[in-house]
Amino acid sequence: MSTRPLPPDHLPPDHLPPGACDCHTHVFEEGHFLDPARSYTPGVMTAAGLRAHLDGLGLDRVVLVQPSTYGTDNSGMERALAELGPARARGVAVIDAATEDATLRRLHAAGVRGVRINLHTAGRADPAAARAMLAEAAARVAPLGWHVQVYTEMPVIAALAEDIAGLPCGVVVDHFGRAQGAGGIGQPGFAALLDLLRQGCVHVKLSAAHRMSAAPDLADMAPIARALIAANPARVVWASDFPHSGVRPGLAPDAVHPFHPIDDARALARLADWAGDAATLHRILVENPARLYGF
């Protein structure tokens, strides 16, 4: 693989390597069940709309992540996985203690390869509670060869570092581990995340940088991204977080919260700059996702 420099300002689809994967997206069906405890109501994004997003960016593969708005009803994601097909799509589900083993086997057949624990959206920052949830989820999914994906704050990751290292399955940390751009590489908890990466105990998603930075072109996320890549380039993946759902301040949970207008082509261009060369970009976009999600 060449180590030629990549275009710093624009990354048209013909610069992406074959097999490139967007490792964190969502599909929202019209009329699908919504969890009464949700913090927002999403707009509609179909599997066809997701396919158009992928094709427009030149991405061949995708990972669907169960949104918090649907609770443990993964049926919409299953339908989208079937529509996109096993050569292109994998999934990350949300389960609870009531989820039966037969359901897990069905999800595996559908293309699911992990479960997500979303502590941030639920406002849970208690390491003891997070530790118990991690252990329970890992015990359920380890026999299937799945991983546990965690969305939480940097201090929680630091507090659970030893627990994460001892789990019987892999762990994927969402959205930079919520490392804040303004905090830089010296912010509390970041060293613990880097140590977990160096040890090969976690993968980290370089995704949703716009959630962690208010700087022009998210420039303060560059040192954080480069530090994560340098710590272990074999354990870093990229994602768009398309279609950029989430809470819009001032709207009630049952009101439709419009998707955020994010330039995903620019996000890929930033990734190319962070990676620095074609070989590293290939690892992040192709090799690492293929291994992690079983493409």
GUMAR-381883 format. One line per 2 residues: their letters; for each residue x, y, z of C-alpha. Coordinates in nm, 2 decimals. Example, Ala and Ser with C-alpha at 12.3 -4.5 7.8 and 13.67 -1.06 7.14 Angstrom:
BEGIN
as	1.23:-0.45:0.78; 1.37:-0.11:0.71 .
This chain:
BEGIN
ms	0.00:0.00:0.00; 0.13:0.34:-0.10 .
tr	0.21:0.61:0.15; 0.14:0.89:-0.10 .
pl	0.00:1.21:0.05; -0.38:1.26:0.02 .
pp	-0.56:1.58:-0.10; -0.59:1.80:0.21 .
dh	-0.90:2.00:0.12; -1.13:1.77:-0.07 .
lp	-1.17:1.40:-0.10; -1.38:1.30:-0.40 .
pd	-1.52:0.94:-0.41; -1.25:0.82:-0.65 .
hl	-0.99:0.87:-0.37; -1.16:0.64:-0.13 .
pp	-1.03:0.28:-0.13; -1.26:0.00:-0.24 .
ga	-1.44:-0.15:0.06; -1.44:0.18:0.26 .
cd	-1.69:0.16:0.55; -1.90:0.41:0.74 .
ch	-1.91:0.25:1.08; -2.20:0.44:1.25 .
th	-2.52:0.54:1.08; -2.89:0.52:1.16 .
vf	-3.22:0.45:0.98; -3.55:0.60:1.10 .
ee	-3.86:0.44:0.96; -4.18:0.64:0.93 .
gh	-4.44:0.52:1.17; -4.20:0.28:1.35 .
fl	-4.25:0.23:1.73; -4.09:0.51:1.94 .
dp	-3.97:0.45:2.30; -4.19:0.66:2.53 .
ar	-3.88:0.75:2.73; -3.69:0.89:2.43 .
sy	-3.52:1.23:2.45; -3.62:1.34:2.10 .
tp	-3.83:1.23:1.80; -3.63:1.18:1.48 .
gv	-3.72:1.26:1.12; -3.74:0.99:0.85 .
mt	-3.43:0.83:0.70; -3.50:0.52:0.50 .
aa	-3.25:0.25:0.39; -3.28:0.40:0.04 .
gl	-3.17:0.74:0.17; -2.88:0.58:0.35 .
ra	-2.78:0.40:0.03; -2.78:0.73:-0.15 .
hl	-2.56:0.88:0.13; -2.31:0.59:0.09 .
dg	-2.30:0.61:-0.29; -2.26:0.98:-0.29 .
lg	-1.95:0.96:-0.07; -1.81:0.65:-0.25 .
ld	-1.85:0.42:0.05; -1.91:0.05:-0.01 .
rv	-1.99:-0.07:0.34; -2.19:0.05:0.64 .
vl	-2.27:-0.03:1.00; -2.62:0.05:1.13 .
vq	-2.65:0.14:1.49; -2.98:0.10:1.68 .
ps	-3.09:0.45:1.77; -3.19:0.53:2.13 .
ty	-3.54:0.64:2.01; -3.64:0.28:1.94 .
gt	-3.52:0.13:2.27; -3.47:-0.25:2.23 .
dn	-3.70:-0.28:1.93; -3.44:-0.36:1.66 .
sg	-3.69:-0.46:1.39; -3.64:-0.15:1.18 .
me	-3.27:-0.20:1.17; -3.32:-0.57:1.08 .
ra	-3.54:-0.46:0.78; -3.27:-0.21:0.67 .
la	-3.00:-0.47:0.70; -3.20:-0.70:0.48 .
el	-3.26:-0.43:0.22; -2.90:-0.32:0.21 .
gp	-2.77:-0.68:0.20; -2.50:-0.88:0.38 .
ar	-2.22:-0.78:0.14; -2.27:-0.41:0.24 .
ar	-2.42:-0.39:0.59; -2.37:-0.49:0.95 .
gv	-2.56:-0.39:1.26; -2.51:-0.30:1.63 .
av	-2.82:-0.37:1.84; -2.96:-0.26:2.18 .
id	-3.08:-0.53:2.41; -3.18:-0.57:2.78 .
aa	-3.22:-0.85:3.03; -3.55:-0.95:2.86 .
te	-3.39:-1.01:2.53; -3.39:-1.39:2.46 .
da	-3.10:-1.59:2.33; -3.31:-1.69:2.03 .
tl	-3.35:-1.32:1.95; -2.97:-1.28:1.97 .
rr	-2.92:-1.57:1.72; -3.18:-1.41:1.49 .
lh	-3.00:-1.08:1.50; -2.67:-1.24:1.43 .
aa	-2.81:-1.41:1.12; -2.94:-1.06:1.02 .
gv	-2.58:-0.92:1.03; -2.56:-0.78:1.39 .
rg	-2.21:-0.80:1.54; -2.24:-0.59:1.86 .
vr	-2.46:-0.43:2.12; -2.46:-0.07:2.22 .
in	-2.47:0.07:2.58; -2.57:0.44:2.55 .
lh	-2.48:0.60:2.89; -2.45:0.96:2.76 .
ta	-2.79:1.01:2.61; -2.95:0.86:2.92 .
gr	-2.75:1.09:3.14; -2.58:0.80:3.33 .
ad	-2.23:0.89:3.46; -2.21:0.65:3.76 .
pa	-1.91:0.42:3.70; -2.06:0.15:3.92 .
aa	-2.38:0.13:3.72; -2.18:0.14:3.39 .
ra	-1.95:-0.14:3.52; -2.25:-0.37:3.59 .
ml	-2.41:-0.29:3.25; -2.08:-0.37:3.07 .
ae	-2.03:-0.70:3.25; -2.39:-0.81:3.18 .
aa	-2.38:-0.72:2.81; -2.04:-0.88:2.76 .
ar	-2.15:-1.21:2.92; -2.45:-1.22:2.68 .
va	-2.27:-1.14:2.36; -1.92:-1.30:2.40 .
pl	-2.04:-1.64:2.29; -2.16:-1.49:1.96 .
gw	-1.82:-1.32:1.90; -1.98:-0.98:1.93 .
hv	-1.85:-0.67:2.09; -1.99:-0.41:2.33 .
qv	-2.01:-0.05:2.20; -2.01:0.22:2.46 .
yt	-2.11:0.58:2.44; -2.01:0.76:2.75 .
em	-1.79:1.03:2.91; -1.41:1.03:2.94 .
pv	-1.41:1.00:3.32; -1.63:0.69:3.30 .
ia	-1.39:0.53:3.06; -1.10:0.61:3.28 .
al	-1.28:0.47:3.59; -1.36:0.15:3.40 .
ae	-1.03:0.09:3.23; -0.94:-0.22:3.43 .
di	-1.28:-0.36:3.38; -1.28:-0.30:3.01 .
ag	-0.94:-0.47:2.97; -1.08:-0.78:3.15 .
lp	-1.40:-0.82:2.95; -1.45:-1.15:2.76 .
cg	-1.53:-0.96:2.44; -1.42:-0.66:2.24 .
vv	-1.52:-0.30:2.33; -1.58:-0.02:2.08 .
vd	-1.58:0.34:2.22; -1.82:0.58:2.04 .
hf	-1.75:0.93:1.92; -1.38:0.98:2.03 .
gr	-1.48:0.87:2.38; -1.64:1.21:2.40 .
aq	-1.30:1.37:2.42; -1.36:1.75:2.39 .
ga	-1.17:1.94:2.13; -1.11:2.24:2.36 .
gg	-0.96:2.00:2.62; -0.68:1.88:2.40 .
ig	-0.48:1.57:2.46; -0.42:1.65:2.82 .
qp	-0.78:1.64:2.93; -0.87:1.41:3.22 .
gf	-0.93:1.05:3.11; -0.77:1.08:2.77 .
aa	-0.45:0.91:2.87; -0.65:0.61:3.00 .
ll	-0.82:0.58:2.66; -0.49:0.59:2.48 .
dl	-0.36:0.32:2.71; -0.66:0.10:2.63 .
lr	-0.60:0.15:2.26; -0.23:0.07:2.28 .
qg	-0.31:-0.25:2.46; -0.56:-0.35:2.20 .
cv	-0.84:-0.35:2.45; -1.07:-0.12:2.26 .
hv	-1.15:0.02:1.92; -1.23:0.39:1.89 .
kl	-1.47:0.55:1.64; -1.35:0.88:1.49 .
sa	-1.71:0.99:1.45; -1.94:1.29:1.53 .
ah	-1.65:1.53:1.58; -1.90:1.81:1.55 .
rm	-2.05:1.71:1.88; -1.71:1.76:2.06 .
sa	-1.60:2.09:1.90; -1.71:2.44:1.83 .
ap	-1.39:2.54:1.66; -1.38:2.65:1.29 .
dl	-1.36:2.33:1.08; -1.33:2.14:1.41 .
ad	-0.96:2.21:1.40; -0.91:2.14:1.77 .
ma	-1.01:1.77:1.71; -0.71:1.71:1.49 .
pi	-0.46:1.66:1.78; -0.70:1.42:1.95 .
ar	-0.76:1.22:1.63; -0.39:1.20:1.55 .
al	-0.31:1.09:1.90; -0.57:0.81:1.88 .
ia	-0.45:0.69:1.54; -0.08:0.70:1.66 .
an	-0.17:0.50:1.97; -0.29:0.20:1.76 .
pa	-0.39:0.25:1.39; -0.52:-0.10:1.38 .
rv	-0.79:-0.02:1.63; -0.94:0.30:1.49 .
vw	-1.24:0.32:1.26; -1.44:0.62:1.10 .
as	-1.80:0.70:1.09; -2.03:0.98:0.97 .
df	-2.30:0.95:1.23; -2.55:1.00:0.94 .
ph	-2.82:1.13:0.93; -2.70:1.34:1.23 .
sg	-3.00:1.30:1.46; -3.02:1.43:1.81 .
vr	-3.18:1.67:2.05; -3.26:2.02:1.93 .
pg	-3.28:2.26:2.23; -3.62:2.41:2.28 .
la	-3.82:2.12:2.12; -4.03:1.88:2.33 .
pd	-3.93:1.51:2.30; -4.24:1.43:2.10 .
av	-4.17:1.70:1.85; -3.97:1.61:1.54 .
hp	-3.61:1.72:1.58; -3.46:1.80:1.24 .
fh	-3.14:1.64:1.14; -2.83:1.85:1.18 .
pi	-2.67:1.97:0.85; -2.33:1.82:0.86 .
dd	-2.09:1.80:0.56; -1.98:1.44:0.55 .
ar	-1.75:1.48:0.25; -1.56:1.74:0.45 .
al	-1.55:1.49:0.74; -1.38:1.24:0.52 .
ar	-1.14:1.50:0.40; -1.05:1.58:0.76 .
la	-1.00:1.21:0.82; -0.76:1.19:0.53 .
dw	-0.56:1.48:0.68; -0.56:1.31:1.02 .
ag	-0.45:0.97:0.87; -0.17:1.14:0.68 .
da	-0.11:0.88:0.42; -0.30:0.63:0.20 .
at	-0.19:0.32:0.39; -0.32:0.45:0.72 .
lh	-0.65:0.57:0.56; -0.69:0.22:0.41 .
ri	-0.65:0.06:0.76; -0.91:0.30:0.91 .
lv	-1.17:0.28:0.63; -1.13:-0.08:0.51 .
en	-0.91:-0.32:0.70; -1.02:-0.24:1.06 .
pa	-1.39:-0.24:0.99; -1.37:-0.56:0.79 .
rl	-1.21:-0.73:1.08; -1.42:-0.58:1.35 .
yg	-1.76:-0.64:1.18; -1.68:-0.95:0.98 .
f	-1.72:-0.82:0.63 .
